[in-house]
């Protein structure tokens, strides 16, 4: 039987009889063998090495991102699109995504009623072309064969960017609100805790949170739900907003342009995007069409850049107008 070339681009690997590849000489001391006829061998490892490898990197990230340039709350289609555009345009920014769920992606893993195709109205299809997601063109809209293809592609592109980190299974429990140099109440960061802790405050004694300081927070937590519309609801309880507008009934033709066009800085230091805006402003829901989420995420990125260009920031805190 001819050997199967599993790694055609890796010329350091040499073939052996049967199915599989033999490890390069550099790995020979570990006894590594890539053979799929019952002789596959991994390099040895100690359990403590795995633990230390994770702890070291995770807590180094927490230490570094205690001060970030931008925090994006919510890793759904709008939040991820915002992160992609921000990181692409400004690779110097430290962008930190905080996602309450274990699995990021929000509601963008499926289309409507648990069906798999994803409908995106034009002109938002241009973003699909930018990130390399194929689609079927239906004239006024396009269809991605599976919503997960869009979400997994976008997620992988975002996480591959060196200036982006994501803390999933992490809930935002509160907003940091300080007076800025003008005496104005300003959103100055987020208060975080692991989601399992946040969901169990009623069952345990006090479990204090942590913080991330930043000059701009982008809130894209979706419409009302267990973790949805978080910042919008917190602004009411913090006395920064009289009442929520509350999301109206479904109307795709009204909702999508309204969400994109109204994506904005809703309070100093707080940009709101995606369906959270429907609760904040009292706009219609859009249902299973995702162009509005993409457009809102892109506009949120531009709004964030506008804010950063309009202030002077020192150690994550807005201290003055531009120098």
HELIX and SHEET records of a PDB file:
HELIX    1   1 UNK A   25  UNK A   30  5                                   6    
HELIX    2   2 UNK A   47  UNK A   64  1                                  18    
HELIX    3   3 UNK A   77  UNK A   89  1                                  13    
HELIX    4   4 UNK A  112  UNK A  114  5                                   3    
HELIX    5   5 UNK A  125  UNK A  131  1                                   7    
HELIX    6   6 UNK A  147  UNK A  159  1                                  13    
HELIX    7   7 UNK A  195  UNK A  198  1                                   4    
HELIX    8   8 UNK A  230  UNK A  237  1                                   8    
HELIX    9   9 UNK A  252  UNK A  261  1                                  10    
HELIX   10  10 UNK A  276  UNK A  281  1                                   6    
HELIX   11  11 UNK A  291  UNK A  309  1                                  19    
SHEET    1   A 3 UNK A  14  UNK A  15  0                                        
SHEET    2   A 3 UNK A  20  UNK A  22 -1                                        
SHEET    3   A 3 UNK A  33  UNK A  35 -1                                        
SHEET    1   B 6 UNK A 164  UNK A 168  0                                        
SHEET    2   B 6 UNK A  95  UNK A  99  1                                        
SHEET    3   B 6 UNK A  70  UNK A  73  1                                        
SHEET    4   B 6 UNK A 216  UNK A 219  1                                        
SHEET    5   B 6 UNK A 270  UNK A 272  1                                        
SHEET    6   B 6 UNK A 264  UNK A 267 -1                                        
SHEET    1   C 3 UNK A 118  UNK A 121  0                                        
SHEET    2   C 3 UNK A 141  UNK A 144 -1                                        
SHEET    3   C 3 UNK A 136  UNK A 137 -1                                        
SHEET    1   D 3 UNK A 170  UNK A 179  0                                        
SHEET    2   D 3 UNK A 185  UNK A 194 -1                                        
SHEET    3   D 3 UNK A 210  UNK A 213 -1                                        
SHEET    1   E 2 UNK A 248  UNK A 250  0                                        
SHEET    2   E 2 UNK A 284  UNK A 285  1                                        
SHEET    1   F 2 UNK A 311  UNK A 314  0                                        
SHEET    2   F 2 UNK A 317  UNK A 321 -1                                        
END                                                                             
